[in-house]
């Protein structure tokens, strides 16, 4: 058989099994809860088992002077043999043995202890542990003591003054480095963190200061004995009805206070829990994580879901969407932390377990409780297990369903009435609050967008939750919070529309003026406006919605075809003829402009421009520069260039070549085409009109670079572009564009000094102040004296004051 050195084994359990010393209080309270469960179960078959101690509770007290922490329960207690067998044998769980006995009798009960080592965590904080216990089956009370040195002592309790009656009291003689555990605030915080939802009341003995009223002390100072004697001679037996004076005095007393008022509502049926109870429970589980309810000015959460999962893994959960973002909610998703507390049989195991919800749902607050999770021996973490994936999958689905119901709360009766059904007013799963989804989206919308990027499985579910502005009159204002979604967009689509059109930019106003969507908007197509940098990455992953392809209006492959292939057979002859005519017209138009676009393409940098085409997207703009089908858009180029740690050479690979699209019906394009034709006509000479050709070339390049700016791109050489613009301005003003520095002469002539120069300098009428007169102080003094004389002589109508003012 294997052998073990007891002292070494204890050292490993105490110093290596647990990573957090605070765990000892959780373990001892859990043991006390098990003891209370045992006596409660025993009382079902033996009513007299409770005796005179009907209250099942845990009491915690401390003595700062003696450095002792005591945990007392009124549970089943232990006999002498139990103390020897359960505490004297490492990894021997009394709870497990108790459950084995119950199982043989057909009983079923969930108790916390299972490994038989939780008790020894007491030595994390104590040099010596003393266990005093009394069991109904043992007429005597016994004491177990050990210093974790490999030995223990069990003896009959000689202290007649601490009779327990029934139950167990653990006295911890604390180490010097663990004296914070005799601080009532520390103990209260640990109880609230780890054992808040234990079934039985946990009472902590605390010091409490309060003010009381007492009689004021009598005034004895300054009395004369002779006067007192005289008063006695003439004493009046009449009683004085004047009440004695009262003063306030601060006193300190020890009181017992319950620490676990919150109830584990996840164990109840959702239909039995009131909204007030959910609100109170949210305050309990989110304490310190979100602003208090008073600071939020209303309900403390937007929605919640409460459910029990059965099947491969059984667990219960209550999840909340907070109204305000939790403290420390970072937009750096690599640093996102979980806010789901993991409980096993109402005992906190971890509040930082990141495998229950993905990072994009890190704003969700709640609890998950399961009796079947594979715990490590220390009960501080979970073993990696397939059941965790199942739990995570179900939690994500429930959260997304909760958000979908919150998003649909605006029209809670629409679908039911359409189907002739009455609306379902009872929704025990989710608390729906109409109109709150816009508030949620404004606060947490970016997190759902990250869900599109990270969660391929639930991408369609998440896409139904996205909100955005659009070109629709109801949603195109940047000064309000009205937004729309993909489902509503699809419901408003034109008949036969086969794509969802969108644009990405820095603001709604910028996108409304964008030339990319001129034709789309003018013909009644709704264009979605995305205005965040994250949207570029989102739309790279979201390529379709309900079998409708996404179309970026800033790319070259824009199509405005509204024909429905499924209804082609039903078109009448006139409609078919119209479509054929339009197709023939576009083909001839491209052929007519081909020499012109080919010439224009030759003027532009071949490494930047792929082609020049006749556009089908423009109405008022002469031309526009669009991205190639797989290249970066102008907005994406800005984002890549703004990366602090980005590599410009790597990003340039994806920039791609641009496409210049021209509006064949714009007057500027027509004029430019005329100049091109004059240069290449050969009417005046073999080479055509040279001046017209030079002007056409200059105009073509400037129009391209100007369109490049309007489309959101940056010119390759901004200084060169600026010189071209100045040259065109000079030509328009009749100034020689080839002017040199020698031609720029300072020809300003200085005129003789003007008598009014000082006054003009002081204020020249243009709104700017000049030189301040040296005698300004004297002028101010004279003005004040004149004002004083005016006030003095105002009633008599003296005109001298007016004269003084005129003179000044």
SULLIN-V422561 format. One record per residue. RES is the residue in one letter. SS is DSSP state (H for helix, E for strand, C for the rest). Layout:
RES,SS  RES,SS
This chain:
X,C  X,C  X,C  X,C  X,C  X,H  X,H  X,H  X,H  X,H  X,H  X,H  X,H  X,H  X,H  X,H  X,C  X,C  X,C  X,C  X,C  X,C  X,H  X,H  X,H  X,H  X,H  X,H  X,H  X,H  X,H  X,H  X,H  X,H  X,H  X,H  X,H  X,H  X,H  X,H  X,H  X,H  X,H  X,H  X,H  X,C  X,H  X,H  X,H  X,C  X,C  X,C  X,C  X,C  X,C  X,C  X,E  X,E  X,E  X,E  X,E  X,E  X,E  X,C  X,C  X,C  X,C  X,E  X,E  X,E  X,E  X,E  X,E  X,C  X,C  X,C  X,C  X,C  X,C  X,H  X,H  X,H  X,H  X,H  X,H  X,H  X,H  X,C  X,C  X,C  X,C  X,C  X,C  X,H  X,H  X,H  X,H  X,H  X,H  X,H  X,H  X,H  X,H  X,H  X,C  X,C  X,C  X,C  X,C  X,C  X,C  X,C  X,C  X,C  X,C  X,C  X,C  X,H  X,H  X,H  X,H  X,H  X,H  X,H  X,C  X,E  X,E  X,E  X,E  X,E  X,E  X,E  X,E  X,E  X,C  X,C  X,C  X,C  X,C  X,C  X,C  X,E  X,E  X,E  X,E  X,E  X,C  X,C  X,C  X,C  X,C  X,E  X,E  X,E  X,E  X,E  X,C  X,C  X,C  X,H  X,H  X,H  X,C  X,C  X,C  X,C  X,E  X,E  X,E  X,E  X,E  X,E  X,E  X,E  X,C  X,H  X,H  X,H  X,H  X,H  X,H  X,H  X,C  X,H  X,H  X,H  X,H  X,H  X,H  X,H  X,H  X,H  X,H  X,H  X,C  X,C  X,C  X,C  X,C  X,C  X,E  X,E  X,E  X,E  X,E  X,E  X,E  X,E  X,E  X,E  X,E  X,E  X,E  X,E  X,E  X,C  X,C  X,C  X,C  X,C  X,C  X,C  X,C  X,C  X,H  X,H  X,H  X,H  X,H  X,H  X,H  X,H  X,H  X,C  X,C  X,C  X,C  X,C  X,C  X,C  X,C  X,C  X,C  X,C  X,C  X,E  X,E  X,E  X,E  X,E  X,E  X,E  X,E  X,E  X,E  X,E  X,E  X,E  X,C  X,C  X,C  X,C  X,C  X,C  X,H  X,H  X,H  X,C  X,C  X,H  X,H  X,H  X,C  X,C  X,H  X,H  X,H  X,H  X,H  X,H  X,H  X,H  X,H  X,H  X,H  X,C  X,C  X,C  X,C  X,C  X,C  X,C  X,H  X,H  X,H  X,H  X,C  X,C  X,C  X,C  X,E  X,E  X,E  X,E  X,E  X,E  X,E  X,E  X,E  X,C  X,C  X,C  X,C  X,C  X,E  X,E  X,E  X,E  X,E  X,E  X,E  X,E  X,C  X,C  X,C  X,C  X,C  X,C  X,C  X,C  X,C  X,C  X,H  X,H  X,H  X,C  X,C  X,C  X,C  X,E  X,E  X,E  X,E  X,E  X,C  X,C  X,E  X,E  X,E  X,E  X,C  X,C  X,C  X,C  X,C  X,C  X,C  X,C  X,H  X,H  X,H  X,C  X,C  X,E  X,E  X,E  X,E  X,E  X,E  X,C  X,C  X,C  X,C  X,C  X,E  X,C  X,C  X,C  X,C  X,C  X,C  X,E  X,C  X,C  X,C  X,H  X,H  X,H  X,H  X,H  X,H  X,H  X,H  X,H  X,H  X,H  X,H  X,H  X,H  X,H  X,H  X,H  X,H  X,H  X,H  X,H  X,H  X,H  X,H  X,H  X,H  X,C  X,C  X,H  X,H  X,H  X,H  X,H  X,C  X,C  X,C  X,C  X,C  X,C  X,C  X,C  X,C  X,C  X,C  X,E  X,C  X,C  X,C  X,C  X,C  X,C  X,H  X,H  X,H  X,H  X,H  X,H  X,H  X,H  X,H  X,H  X,H  X,H  X,H  X,H  X,H  X,H  X,H  X,H  X,C  X,C  X,C  X,C  X,H  X,H  X,H  X,H  X,H  X,C  X,C  X,C  X,C  X,E  X,E  X,E  X,C  X,C  X,C  X,C  X,C  X,C  X,C  X,C  X,C  X,C  X,C  X,C  X,C  X,E  X,C  X,H  X,H  X,H  X,H  X,H  X,H  X,C  X,C  X,C  X,C  X,C  X,C  X,C  X,E  X,E  X,E  X,E  X,E  X,E  X,C  X,C  X,C  X,H  X,H  X,H  X,H  X,H  X,C  X,C  X,H  X,H  X,H  X,H  X,H  X,H  X,H  X,H  X,C  X,C  X,C  X,C  X,E  X,E  X,E  X,E  X,C  X,C  X,C  X,H  X,H  X,H  X,H  X,H  X,H  X,H  X,H  X,C  X,C  X,E  X,E  X,C  X,C  X,E  X,E  X,E  X,E  X,E  X,C  X,C  X,E  X,C  X,C  X,C  X,C  X,C  X,C  X,C  X,C  X,C  X,H  X,H  X,H  X,H  X,H  X,H  X,C  X,C  X,H  X,H  X,H  X,H  X,H  X,H  X,H  X,H  X,H  X,H  X,H  X,H  X,H  X,H  X,H  X,H  X,H  X,H  X,H  X,H  X,H  X,H  X,H  X,H  X,H  X,H  X,H  X,H  X,H  X,H  X,H  X,C  X,C  X,C  X,C  X,C  X,E  X,E  X,E  X,E  X,E  X,E  X,C  X,C  X,C  X,C  X,C  X,C  X,C  X,C  X,E  X,E  X,E  X,E  X,E  X,C  X,C  X,C  X,C  X,C  X,C  X,H  X,H  X,H  X,H  X,H  X,H  X,H  X,H  X,C  X,C  X,C  X,C  X,C  X,C  X,H  X,H  X,H  X,H  X,H  X,C  X,C  X,C  X,C  X,C  X,E  X,E  X,E  X,E  X,E  X,C  X,C  X,C  X,C  X,H  X,H  X,H  X,H  X,H  X,H  X,H  X,H  X,H  X,H  X,H  X,H  X,H  X,H  X,H  X,C  X,C  X,C  X,C  X,C  X,C  X,C  X,C  X,H  X,H  X,H  X,H  X,H  X,H  X,H  X,H  X,H  X,H  X,H  X,H  X,H  X,H  X,H  X,H  X,H  X,H  X,H  X,H  X,H  X,C  X,C  X,C  X,C  X,C  X,C  X,C  X,H  X,H  X,H  X,H  X,H  X,H  X,H  X,H  X,H  X,H  X,H  X,H  X,H  X,H  X,H  X,H  X,C  X,C  X,C  X,C  X,C  X,C  X,C  X,H  X,H  X,H  X,C  X,C  X,C  X,C  X,C  X,C  X,C  X,C  X,C  X,C  X,C  X,C  X,C  X,H  X,H  X,H  X,H  X,H  X,H  X,E  X,C  X,C  X,C  X,C  X,C  X,E  X,C  X,C  X,C  X,C  X,C  X,C  X,H  X,H  X,H  X,H  X,H  X,H  X,H  X,H  X,H  X,H  X,H  X,H  X,H  X,H  X,H  X,H  X,H  X,H  X,C  X,C  X,C  X,C  X,C  X,C  X,H  X,H  X,H  X,H  X,H  X,H  X,H  X,H  X,C
